[in-house]
Amino acid sequence: MKQFSYVIKEPVGLHARPAGLLVRQANEYHCSITLKSGDKTADAKKILAVTNMGVTKGQEVVFLLEGEEEEKACEELKKFMEENL
């Protein structure tokens, strides 16, 4: 299992458009990707689960990755988050 943390910089948080970008990226990998923020968790591959977390700008999100591509997904998702959200 791999994990990393990221503080959301997107002004609208993980609302519809940014959440859609994240979900699209997460679905590129053959591993489970779970988001945690506070006491909420969500499958990063499901748009409604991500948007229902209600993550806003400045909140920390922890990514938990497990499966055959967890190493690749961890590195690429870190980069994706820094460049897009």
SVG drawing of the C-alpha trace seen along z (x, -y; Angstrom):
<svg xmlns="http://www.w3.org/2000/svg" viewBox="-23 -30 29 36">
<polyline fill="none" stroke="black" stroke-width="0.4" points="0.0,0.0 1.2,-3.5 -0.1,-6.8 0.5,-10.5 -1.2,-13.7 -2.1,-16.8 -3.6,-20.1 -6.3,-21.2 -5.4,-24.5 -8.3,-24.6 -10.6,-27.6 -13.8,-25.6 -12.3,-22.5 -13.2,-19.1 -16.4,-20.3 -17.8,-18.9 -15.1,-19.9 -12.0,-19.3 -13.5,-16.1 -14.2,-14.9 -10.5,-15.5 -9.4,-13.5 -11.8,-10.7 -10.8,-10.5 -7.1,-10.3 -7.7,-7.7 -9.5,-5.4 -6.3,-5.1 -4.7,-2.8 -5.3,0.9 -5.4,0.4 -7.8,-0.8 -7.5,-4.5 -9.3,-5.8 -9.5,-9.4 -9.7,-10.4 -10.4,-13.8 -11.2,-14.2 -13.7,-11.4 -14.9,-11.0 -13.6,-8.5 -14.4,-7.9 -13.5,-5.8 -11.4,-8.1 -12.8,-6.4 -16.5,-7.5 -17.5,-11.1 -20.4,-11.2 -18.3,-9.7 -15.6,-12.4 -18.0,-15.4 -20.0,-14.2 -16.9,-14.5 -17.3,-18.3 -13.6,-18.9 -12.8,-22.7 -9.7,-24.7 -7.1,-24.4 -8.2,-20.9 -5.8,-18.0 -6.7,-14.9 -4.9,-11.6 -4.6,-9.2 -4.4,-5.5 -3.4,-3.3 -3.3,0.5 -2.9,2.9 -0.7,3.9 -0.1,0.3 0.1,-1.4 3.7,-2.7 3.0,-4.2 -0.3,-5.6 1.2,-7.2 3.9,-9.1 1.6,-10.1 -1.3,-11.2 1.1,-13.4 2.2,-15.1 -1.4,-15.4 -2.6,-17.0 0.3,-19.5 -0.3,-20.6 -4.2,-20.6 -5.7,-20.9"/>
</svg>
